[in-house]
Amino acid sequence: MGPILGRRQFNLLAAAALACASTAQGAVSDVHKVRLGLSMRGSMAHFPLVLADQMGYFKPFGIQLEWHDFDADAQVHQALTSGMVDVVSGTFDQVFDLNEQGQKIKAFVLQGRTPQISLGIAMRRLTSFQSMADLKRFKIGISDWGSASHAMAHLWSLQAGLAPRDMQFVAVGNMGAATESLRSGAVDALCHIDPVMSWLEYKSDLRVVAETRTLQGAQLWMGGASAATCLWAKAEYLQSKPELIQGLTDGVVRALKWLTTAGPTDLLKIVPVHAWTGDRAFYLGTVDKVRESFCPDGLFADELLHTAWRSRALRLGLSRPLVVDRSALQAAYTNEAVQKSKKRFLI
């Protein structure tokens, strides 16, 4: 790669992170197309889902994913509510947001137990950074307003004793655009997701000062592992398409189980050589860095749900952030399909 990673090059790098999703149909007579909406398909947060598709785990159910990749989470939400997509791969926080707006959304299988978001300071500004309180003097790049990176940046600023009005957030867009924004000097710091954060760290463009891509980082900044990226859909879709929901869940749970033991050789067998973009070491290092962030069984465990609730409540400034609204929480997820998958795959 050259000294500057352009959009086209970064798309190839993202494809490596996602194991180059396969769109081939399985050898089944009935093909069920599922329109899948997500933002930044190249992020490692969606890796279990795309890995399941690549490895053919949806084929026994005749499921063919139709990928709809959007630039922002808000566009994904609009696509779901308008009926343009059937299922979303997104953060659990967003389910609460949509339900509070009158939607009836349920998450049904958990992919990640940390947000995988990191905060990095540009090397040219590192001498001006002594503590998180210094963030008020920096222009901080986030993917978009209301995104998961915006939410995490907001939480970090609150933990530093800074009010939202003290912060200078800049929406920089997807991973390729984020790279250009940091390197051009448009922003002084970046709050974003892997693999872009690992790439910029790898190339010494920034230094990560806070992260939630590991369990240790989630414990430090959020009080523990948290329900993060998951699959969710309208409650009516779950009720009307139980076989498809079970098929999607089975595929993701199988991929999560495979990831718990997969070594470098296993990963390289799945990822086509052309997708490494000439840097196999970086690709393997990135997967290894975020590996423990993936949920091992797809289950929405109580401790993960409660951490997600508390973090969101603190960020929104709710009067009693440690008190969980159990009715709102129960309306946001179901473990029914995951429990069946766990029995099927002996997890």
URSUL-V65821 format. One record per backbone hydrogen bond with DSSP energy under -1.0 kcal/mol. NH is the residue of the N-H (numbers start at 1). CO is the residue of the C=O. Records with the same first field share a line. If there is no record, write none. Layout:
NH: CO, CO
This chain:
10: 6
11: 7
12: 8
13: 9
14: 10
15: 11
16: 12
17: 13
18: 14
19: 16
20: 15
28: 26
32: 62
34: 64
36: 66
37: 87
38: 68
40: 70
43: 40
44: 194
46: 43
47: 44
50: 46
51: 47
52: 48
53: 49
54: 50
55: 51
56: 53
57: 52
61: 58
62: 59
63: 58
64: 32
66: 34
68: 36
70: 38
76: 72
77: 73
78: 74
79: 75
80: 76
81: 77
82: 78
84: 79
85: 79
86: 35
87: 35
88: 232
89: 37
90: 230
92: 228
95: 92
96: 92
97: 93
98: 94
99: 95
100: 96
102: 99
103: 98
106: 233
107: 332
108: 231
110: 298
111: 229
112: 229
113: 293
116: 212
118: 192
119: 210
120: 190
121: 207
122: 188
123: 205
125: 122
128: 125
129: 126
134: 131
135: 132
136: 133
137: 134
138: 135
140: 168
141: 189
142: 170
147: 144
151: 147
152: 148
153: 149
154: 150
155: 151
156: 152
157: 153
158: 154
159: 155
160: 156
161: 158
162: 157
166: 163
167: 164
170: 140
172: 142
173: 143
178: 174
179: 175
180: 176
181: 177
182: 178
183: 179
184: 180
186: 181
187: 181
188: 139
189: 139
190: 120
191: 141
192: 118
197: 193
199: 195
200: 196
201: 197
202: 198
203: 199
204: 201
205: 200
206: 200
207: 121
209: 119
210: 119
212: 117
218: 214
219: 215
220: 216
221: 217
222: 218
224: 218
226: 113
227: 304
228: 112
230: 90
231: 109
232: 88
233: 106
235: 104
238: 234
239: 235
240: 236
241: 237
245: 241
246: 242
247: 243
248: 244
249: 245
250: 246
251: 247
252: 248
253: 249
254: 250
255: 251
256: 252
257: 253
258: 254
259: 255
260: 256
261: 258
262: 258
267: 263
268: 264
269: 265
270: 266
271: 267
275: 272
276: 273
279: 276
283: 279
284: 280
285: 281
286: 282
287: 283
288: 284
289: 285
290: 286
293: 290
294: 291
295: 111
301: 299
305: 301
306: 302
307: 303
308: 304
309: 305
310: 306
311: 307
312: 308
313: 309
314: 310
315: 311
316: 312
318: 313
323: 320
326: 324
329: 325
330: 326
331: 327
332: 329
334: 107
339: 335
340: 336
341: 337
342: 338
343: 339
344: 340
345: 341
347: 342
